[in-house]
Structures are given as C-alpha cells and as structure tokens.
Amino acid sequence: MTTLSKGANMAVRASTIRAVLGWSPGSGVPDVDASALLLTSGGRVRSDGDFVFYNQPQHASGAVRHLGKRAGADSLDVDLGMLGTDVERVALCASVEGGTFGQVPGLHLRLFDAASGAELARFDMEAGSETAYVSGELYRRDGGWKFRAVGQGYADGLAGLATDFGISVDAEQPAAAPPPVPARVPQHPATAPSAVQSAAGRGEPSIRLTKGEENLPVDMRKRLSLRKQQIAVSLTKHGLTKLTARVILVLDASGSMSGLYTRGTVAGVTERMAAVAAQLDDDGEMQAWTFASNPARLPDLVVGELPEWLALHVRVGQVSLFGRKKPPKGLRPGQVDMRAVGIQNEEQKVIAEVRAYVRDNPVPDPTLVLFFSDGGVYRNDEIERELRAAVEEPVFWQFIGLGRSQYGVLERFDTLPGRRVDNVGFFAADDIEKVPDAELYDRLLSEFPSWLTAARQLGILS
C-alpha cells in the first residue's frame, strides 16, 4: 500500500478500483457523501448523466457505481475497462452537508483492487471551510491508467464543483418561445365520419375521430390518422374490433435519458403514444407523468394540442442540490420545475402515484399504462411490491425499454409466481425510432388483450 501526499501520482494496475472515502464519525460531524464525474479530454462531462452520486447511483455504462454509505465511509466502484474511449478522467469527489470539511476529522481516501481487496493507496486530506472536494482522479496515460491525489476544495459546495465540470445545476431556464399556431387543414378522406361509420358497419376495425385533430399540422395529422388505423388493425388481430380504454403515459426523465430527449426520441415516442389515446380513449386525452428522483404529473395531453404539449412538457430532469421556493424564470404555465423531479431512477414512486390516481378517479373502462424507461432499475423490491399490489386493480402496465439494460424486475415480472393475473408486459426496443409503427403497436398491444380476458373472468373488470 502506497501513502500519497497532495499532488503525488501512481500507476494503477487493477482493472476495477474501489474508492473508499473515509472519516471519523461522531457527534456534531456533518454528513459526508462520495461522488464521481466522468470527464472528457476537455475536463467536462458529456451530459448530466456523467455525474454519479447519491441521487444517480450508477452510470448508464455501468462503469461507475455508487455503492452506498456506512458509518464513516462512502464507496464507489470504477471499472476502468468499461469506460468509453472519450472518458479521459474520473474525478473522485466529496461533499458535506450541515457543515464544512474542516469539521470532518480523519478525512481520507483509500483505493482498493475491487477484485482482490488489496489496498493500493491512501491519501490523507486536510480541509477548512470547503463544502465540496475533489479528493483524487483516475486518468489515462500512455495506454494505461494512473491515480493522482488532488485535494482541491470548493467553498460553494457540490453545486459549485459540478458546475465547474459542466453539470447543469439549478440553472435558470430561458423563456420558451411561443409555439407556432398550426394551420387548420381539411378533413382527410380516410377519417371522414362517413368512412368510419361504414367501416364499423362492415365489422372492420373502427377508426375513432378525435376532437381537435383537425387543428394539427398537416404532416402530424396524416401520421396520426395512419397510426390510428394501425392500432385498430393490431387490436383486430386479437379479436378486439371495438375497445375503449383510459390511456396513461409515464416518461422516464432520469439523467441517463438526456441524450434521448436531446435527439427528439422521447418527443417522437410521445407523438406515437398520443395515437393510442386518440384511438382508445373516448375523449382523446391522455394523463401523463414524468419521473426521476420524484414523480410529477403533467397536464393532460389533448391530441388537438399535441405540438404545444410536446414543446412544453417533454423535458429531462435536472440536478437539484438545494431546494428553492421560487420557481426559475422562464417556466411557462403548467410546466413542471424539473429540478424537483431530479435525475435518479425511482420507478416505485410514480407507480404508486399512478395507482392512487386510478383509485381516486374510477372509470368504467380498463386503464392501459404506457411506461417508458431506459433501465438502470435498482429499486426492485419496492417496484415488485407496488406491481403485485396492483394485480387486483383494473390497470395493465406495459413497460417499454428504450435501449439500455438493467431493467431488473420489470423484465422478470412475467415469470414471477403468486399472481392471479399477469398485469405487466415488457419489451425493449434498442432503437425505437427505427421500429416501424406496425411492429411497435403490435408489440405494445400484444399482452393487453389477454389481460382483458383474464381480468374480466376474475371479476377485476366488469
């Protein structure tokens, strides 16, 4: 084991490093947390997802994990071989709440070979008024990895440290430009009332007209019409020529989803799900939630107002380290302060909130929940409890994975015993933008009809 002084460095031979931030706990000692930042050659993160800490305990790549805290220690694992080639450094950081690091005795960082448990290095640190710290860093050098003892403090806490490395922390949001007013377009012949009525009279799948859809931009309205037809065809394959259901949308807004929001993937998915509500729901409206560390209900998605809704409400969560009573400037009416949503994966919270909504707002029709997540599920026991408790409720939960992994209990639920009816479906789409509508809706609706039959036989549905 090597004892390092500030500024010293050493070669790292182990493939997976366990970094243990330690201190002497006791009465009056502030709470201490470890964190890590994955940095490019420019010393910046690629997105907020490159910040691993207590509210986002695992990087999307799985390369860095926050292992959790015990008395006088908080640990991180860094798998050097799993880091992308554009990650040049991993900064090992610390923050303190309720005081300063000068009030934390015995502050030190120890490095271990995670595979063998052998201690590789120890760095003892001294601090004063700082409330955040970069204790050390792992960095690439000559085809290998080295460790440097840094010992740099920040007086403005984890927020100041994170901002220095490119993390968006409690940023003021610019005022959103008013969305363009879509032009009114003539009714498309394929969805004119006479065509719908005659099709229903022939026993063919009925295409439901939605109030306000005539106000949509031409291209969006054409897409909506074709998608409703495809949904009707998918249901007809299962013997459901007529079906009315309440549709609820749940969107993962955790930090690892930021790229999918930036690329417009989530907006595209939402538009495709709006067609499900337009075809199944009598009023063409869809209740919607966003979630990360906390859930937040969004304004109902009204199909005729789809462009405005997408512009205002399809937004990724934000790091929020300090509570603010005053909302940030630029929030439009109805918009959620995404700092309150956060960036961690806490699926069980939004599942519980949606269940409560369904109980408090009963309808005669079944409820279909369309739940999108990119994985990183780790609250498996809590999620399983919620979904098992929901078995007797008139709700089918359809989970869709957006191309990551680690879906945990969500993808295992079909095989879990002890339920009167299978109330959960799951499939993953590695690149959902490339999945044709026909395939997407077939997969989306493949298990819902069998649940309807079983739930009616068991009296869960009337």
WOWO-V885130 format. One record per pair of residues at least 6 apart in sequence whose C-alpha atoms are under 6 Angstrom apart, sorted by sequence separation. I is the first residue (numbers start at 0). J is the second residue. D is the distance in whole Angstrom. If there is no record, write none. Layout:
I_J_D + I_J_D
This chain:
38_44_5 + 51_57_6 + 67_73_6 + 111_117_5 + 138_144_6 + 199_205_5 + 277_283_4 + 289_295_5 + 454_460_6 + 455_461_6 + 37_44_6 + 57_64_4 + 111_118_4 + 138_145_5 + 276_283_6 + 288_295_6 + 56_64_6 + 66_74_5 + 110_118_6 + 111_119_5 + 137_145_6 + 288_296_4 + 56_65_5 + 66_75_5 + 110_119_5 + 137_146_5 + 276_285_6 + 288_297_5 + 65_75_5 + 110_120_5 + 136_146_6 + 287_297_5 + 64_75_6 + 109_120_6 + 136_147_5 + 195_206_6 + 37_49_5 + 64_76_5 + 109_121_4 + 135_147_6 + 36_49_6 + 63_76_6 + 108_121_6 + 135_148_4 + 286_299_5 + 36_50_5 + 63_77_5 + 108_122_5 + 135_149_5 + 285_299_6 + 62_77_6 + 107_122_6 + 134_149_5 + 285_300_5 + 410_425_6 + 35_51_5 + 62_78_5 + 107_123_4 + 134_150_5 + 284_300_6 + 34_51_6 + 107_124_5 + 133_150_6 + 284_301_5 + 34_52_4 + 106_124_6 + 133_151_5 + 62_81_5 + 132_151_6 + 319_338_5 + 62_82_6 + 132_152_4 + 317_337_6 + 318_338_6 + 131_152_6 + 132_153_6 + 316_337_5 + 317_338_5 + 131_153_5 + 129_152_5 + 318_341_5 + 129_153_5 + 130_154_5 + 316_340_6 + 317_341_5 + 101_126_5 + 129_154_4 + 131_156_5 + 316_341_5 + 317_342_6 + 100_126_6 + 101_127_4 + 130_156_5 + 131_157_5 + 316_342_5 + 397_423_6 + 398_424_6 + 399_425_6 + 402_428_6 + 100_127_6 + 101_128_6 + 204_231_5 + 367_394_6 + 371_398_6 + 373_400_5 + 395_422_5 + 396_423_5 + 397_424_5 + 398_425_5 + 399_426_5 + 400_427_4 + 401_428_5 + 402_429_4 + 365_393_5 + 366_394_5 + 367_395_5 + 368_396_5 + 369_397_5 + 370_398_5 + 371_399_5 + 372_400_5 + 373_401_5 + 397_425_6 + 399_427_6 + 400_428_6 + 401_429_6 + 99_128_5 + 100_129_6 + 368_397_6 + 372_401_6 + 374_403_6 + 376_405_6 + 379_408_6 + 99_129_6 + 100_130_6 + 246_276_6 + 373_403_5 + 374_404_5 + 375_405_5 + 376_406_5 + 99_130_5 + 183_214_5 + 374_405_5 + 376_407_6 + 374_406_5 + 390_422_6 + 181_215_6 + 182_216_6 + 347_381_6 + 95_130_5 + 181_216_5 + 244_279_5 + 245_280_5 + 347_382_5 + 94_130_6 + 204_240_5 + 243_279_5 + 244_280_5 + 94_131_4 + 243_280_6 + 93_131_6 + 247_285_6 + 249_287_6 + 252_290_5 + 253_291_5 + 93_132_5 + 246_285_6 + 247_286_5 + 248_287_5 + 249_288_5 + 250_289_5 + 251_290_5 + 252_291_5 + 33_73_6 + 92_132_5 + 247_287_6 + 249_289_6 + 92_133_4 + 91_133_6 + 92_134_6 + 91_134_6 + 91_135_5 + 91_136_6 + 39_85_6 + 90_136_4 + 24_71_5 + 39_86_5 + 40_87_5 + 89_136_6 + 227_274_6 + 293_340_5 + 23_71_6 + 38_86_5 + 39_87_5 + 89_137_5 + 292_340_6 + 22_71_5 + 38_87_6 + 88_137_6 + 291_340_6 + 292_341_5 + 21_71_6 + 38_88_5 + 88_138_4 + 291_341_6 + 292_342_6 + 21_72_4 + 87_138_6 + 223_274_6 + 227_278_6 + 291_342_5 + 292_343_4 + 20_72_5 + 37_89_5 + 87_139_6 + 291_343_5 + 292_344_6 + 20_73_5 + 36_89_6 + 291_344_5 + 292_345_5 + 19_73_6 + 36_90_5 + 291_345_6 + 19_74_4 + 35_90_5 + 294_349_5 + 18_74_6 + 35_91_5 + 18_75_5 + 35_92_6 + 17_75_6 + 34_92_5 + 257_315_6 + 17_76_4 + 33_92_6 + 34_93_6 + 16_76_6 + 33_93_4 + 16_77_5 + 32_93_6 + 15_77_6 + 32_94_5 + 15_78_4 + 31_94_6 + 94_157_6 + 252_315_5 + 253_316_6 + 15_79_6 + 31_95_4 + 252_316_5 + 14_79_6 + 30_95_6 + 30_96_5 + 393_459_6 + 29_96_6 + 393_460_6 + 29_97_5 + 209_277_6 + 29_98_5 + 207_278_5 + 209_283_6 + 28_103_6 + 23_104_6 + 23_105_5 + 22_105_5 + 22_106_4 + 21_106_6 + 21_107_5 + 20_108_5 + 254_342_5 + 19_108_6 + 253_342_4 + 19_109_5 + 253_343_5 + 18_109_6 + 212_303_5 + 18_110_5 + 211_303_4 + 17_110_6 + 17_111_5 + 16_111_6 + 16_112_5 + 17_113_5 + 16_113_5 + 15_113_5 + 13_112_6 + 0_118_6 + 2_120_6 + 0_119_5 + 1_120_5 + 2_121_5 + 3_122_5 + 47_166_5 + 0_120_5 + 244_364_5 + 246_366_6 + 248_368_6 + 251_371_6 + 43_164_5 + 44_165_6 + 244_365_5 + 245_366_5 + 246_367_5 + 247_368_5 + 248_369_5 + 249_370_5 + 250_371_5 + 251_372_5 + 43_165_5 + 244_366_6 + 246_368_6 + 178_307_6 + 11_144_5 + 11_145_5 + 10_145_4 + 9_145_6 + 9_146_5 + 8_146_5 + 8_147_4 + 7_147_6 + 7_148_6 + 6_148_5 + 5_148_5 + 6_149_6 + 5_149_6 + 168_318_5 + 169_319_6 + 174_329_4 + 171_327_5 + 173_329_5 + 171_328_6 + 172_329_5 + 59_255_6 + 48_254_5 + 47_254_6 + 48_255_5 + 233_441_5 + 230_440_6 + 55_343_5 + 54_343_5
